């Protein structure tokens, strides 16, 4: 998964890196099901700890249909990331089209209780070798 460059975004000292990959073995194009995994690394470039409180995703398929996903934390956790440290996790996304995109934000709090939104960069979900319909 790490042979492709990461999509990156930085907000208020929080660097978010995303590497998507197509999961052919879990996809079933005959049933209109394409599945991607994505590896995320969140790096705290700031001077104090931050907690990832919640996530907000906008997932767009090749037809332009948007699904919004919101919830607490990521993969069942609300990690605290110390200054200079990072947190990584993997997740996945099924689509009913062979391409699409994802973008979002993490709601974060700092040691003073300030809440801010850290951008998750827009990234493309495309079947390798397939025609790109979106992006």
N, C-alpha and C positions, 0 to 999 in steps of 0.2 A: 504494500500500500504506500510505501514511502518513496517510490521511484518517480512520482510526479511532484511538481512544485505545489506548495500549499497555497491556498487562497488565504489572504491575511487582512485583518483590520485592527486598528488600534484606537482605543477610546480611553481617555483619562488614565493612561498608564497600564491599561489592560490590553494585551495583545492576544488575539484569537486567531489560531491557525486551523484550517480545515483541509483534510485530504479525503475526497470521496473515491469510492471504487465500486464498480458494477459487480453484482453477485450473480453470475450466469447460472450457477447451480441452484439458486433459490428462486430464479425467475422462470416464468412460464408464458412466453409470448403468445402461444395459442389461446391462453386464457386471459390475455390482456393484463399480465402481471409482470412488472419489471422491478427488481429490488436492488437497492444500493446500500452499502455500508459507508459510514463516514467516521473518520478519526478526528477528534478535536483536542487541541492543546490550548490551554488558557494560561498565559504567562503574566504574572504580576510584576510589571516594571516599576511600580510605585515604591513609596517609602514605608508603607504600612500594610497590614493584612486587610484582605477583603473577603467577604462571604458571597458566594453565588446563591441568591435567594430563589430566583425563578427564571424560566425561559419563555420566549415567545417566538414561534416559527411561523413563517409564511412559505408554504410549499405550493409551487405552481407547476401544473402539468403542461404538456405540449398543446393542449386545447385552451390554455389560459385559465383553467379552473384553479382557484386558490383555496387551499385548506389552511386554516390557522390552528396551531397547536400551542396551548399555554398550560403551564403547570409549575409546581414547586420543583426547584432544583433540577438536577440532571441524573439520569439512571438511578433514581432513588436516593440521591445524596444532595446535601447543600454544603459543599466543601468550603473550608476556610483556606485561602491561599496566601501564604506569608509573602512578604516583600522579597523579590528575587526568586521566588519559587514558581512552580507550575503545577497544573492539574490536567490530566488527560483522561479521556474516556472514548468509547466507541458506541455507536448506535446505528440505526438503519432506517430506511424509508422505502416503502413500496409505492409504485405509481401504476396507473392504468394506461400509461403511454410510455414509449421508449425513450423519452427525454423529458426534462423539466429543470427546475431550479429551486433552491432553498435560500432563504435569508432570514435573519432574525436578530434578537437582542437577548442579552442576559441582564436581569435586574441584579445589581450588586449593592452591598452596603460596605462602608469603610469603618474603621475603628471608632470614628466620631459619630457613627449612626447615619451618615449621609448616604442617601440612596441615589444611584445613577444607573443609566443604561449603557452597557458595553455592546458595541456592534458585533454581530456575527456576519462575516463577509458573505455576499451573495456568491453561491457556487453552483456550477452546472452539473446536472445529472444526465449523462449521455451514454448510450450503449456504444462500446468501442466499435469503430468502423461503421456505425450507423449514421444515417442522415440527421443532421442537427436541425430540429424543428424550432427550438427555442434557444435564445442566447446567441 
